[in-house]
């Protein structure tokens, strides 16, 4: 259910940004979602379809790109991709000093619009 306020935030941000830059219509929104975030693509799409009706973003395509979770071993510097549940040891050296990167990110990467001048 937390996807509703997340989607409201996405919609508000893309509309404000697009209006400020003279967009006539939003055609696509590119989102990046960390592999370990709790964001569900289908839920974002569902709420977006409902909330965007009658706005600049109506019928805009949502493109989701999942960002992998990268784990770095601080003992041997080995880097590896991980999925939940996260491993507690480095597969290369067995070290337990691990740093997790990119797992919970969520952001708007870009917005594609038609502007007032060109219609593109």
C-alpha positions in Angstrom: 0.0 0.0 0.0 3.0 2.3 0.4 3.1 2.5 -3.4 0.2 5.0 -3.4 2.1 7.9 -1.8 5.2 6.9 -3.8 3.2 7.2 -7.0 1.7 10.5 -5.9 5.2 11.8 -5.4 6.4 10.6 -8.8 3.4 12.2 -10.5 3.8 15.5 -8.7 7.5 15.7 -9.5 7.2 14.9 -13.2 4.2 17.2 -13.7 5.9 20.2 -11.9 9.2 19.6 -13.7 7.5 19.2 -17.1 5.3 22.3 -16.7 8.3 24.4 -15.6 10.1 23.3 -18.8 7.2 24.0 -21.2 6.1 20.4 -21.8 2.8 19.9 -23.5 2.6 16.2 -22.6 4.6 13.6 -20.7 5.2 10.6 -22.9 7.4 8.4 -20.7 8.9 8.2 -17.3 12.0 6.2 -16.6 12.4 4.9 -13.1 15.3 3.1 -11.4 14.4 0.8 -8.5 17.0 -1.0 -6.3 16.6 -4.7 -6.3 16.1 -4.9 -2.5 13.6 -2.0 -2.3 10.1 -2.9 -1.4 8.7 -1.1 -4.5 6.3 -3.3 -6.6 6.3 -2.3 -10.3 2.7 -3.4 -10.9 1.4 -1.4 -8.0 3.2 1.7 -9.1 1.7 1.2 -12.6 -1.8 0.6 -11.2 -1.8 3.8 -9.1 -0.1 5.8 -11.9 -2.8 4.8 -14.4 -5.5 6.0 -11.9 -3.8 9.2 -10.7 -2.6 10.5 -14.0 -6.0 10.7 -15.6 -6.7 14.2 -16.8 -3.1 15.3 -16.3 0.0 16.0 -18.5 1.1 12.4 -17.7 -2.1 10.6 -18.8 -1.1 7.6 -21.0 2.6 8.1 -20.3 4.6 4.9 -20.4 6.4 3.9 -17.2 9.7 2.2 -17.7 11.2 0.3 -14.8 14.9 -0.5 -14.6 15.9 -2.7 -11.7 19.3 -1.8 -10.3 21.2 -4.8 -8.9 22.5 -5.1 -5.4 26.3 -5.0 -5.4 28.2 -6.3 -2.4 31.8 -5.3 -1.8 34.0 -7.3 0.5 36.0 -4.9 2.6 38.6 -7.7 3.4 39.5 -8.7 -0.2 37.7 -6.0 -2.4 35.8 -8.7 -4.2 32.5 -7.4 -5.8 29.5 -9.5 -6.4 25.8 -9.2 -7.2 23.4 -10.3 -4.5 19.8 -11.0 -4.0 17.7 -11.4 -0.8 18.5 -12.9 1.6 21.9 -11.4 1.5 24.9 -13.6 2.2 26.8 -13.0 5.4 30.2 -13.9 4.0 32.3 -13.1 0.9 32.1 -16.1 -1.5 35.8 -15.5 -2.4 37.6 -15.1 0.9 34.9 -15.9 3.5 35.2 -12.5 5.1 32.3 -11.0 7.0 33.1 -7.3 6.4 30.6 -6.5 3.6 29.3 -3.3 2.2 26.0 -3.2 0.3 25.5 -0.7 -2.6 22.5 0.2 -4.7 20.0 -2.0 -3.1 17.3 0.3 -1.9 17.6 3.2 -4.5 14.5 4.5 -6.1 14.5 7.6 -8.3 13.2 9.2 -11.5 16.0 8.8 -14.0 14.4 10.8 -16.8 11.2 12.2 -18.2 10.3 12.1 -21.9 7.9 14.9 -23.1 6.4 16.6 -26.1 7.2 20.3 -25.8 5.0 23.3 -26.9 7.3 24.3 -29.8 8.0 21.0 -31.6 5.3 18.7 -30.5 8.1 16.2 -29.6 
